[in-house]
Amino acid sequence: MRRAGGSEAVIVLGFRNRSVKANYLNRYRVRAGLRSQDPHAKRSVLVLCGGHGGR
């Protein structure tokens, strides 16, 4: 439930990425997180959690 003008945190979970650049799935998840932010929130925090990046 969203309250107009409240605070929010959007958490984006990462996925294993073998390269130093973000792969398609991780870029897709970040864009989804950005779209999920409420433009009317007084404060909004985007939390990005990385997955295991081993080769």
C-alpha positions, 0 to 999 in steps of 0.5 A: 500500500502506498501513501501519497508523498511517503518514503519507499525503498525498492530492492533489486535482486541481482543475478550471477554475471560472468562479465565485468559489465552488467548482463541483459537480465541485470540491466532489465531488473534495474530498469524494472526497479527504476520504473517501480519507484513512486514519482510522488514519494518524498524520499525513494531509495533504490537498493541494488543487490549483486549476485555471485560474479565468479568465473 
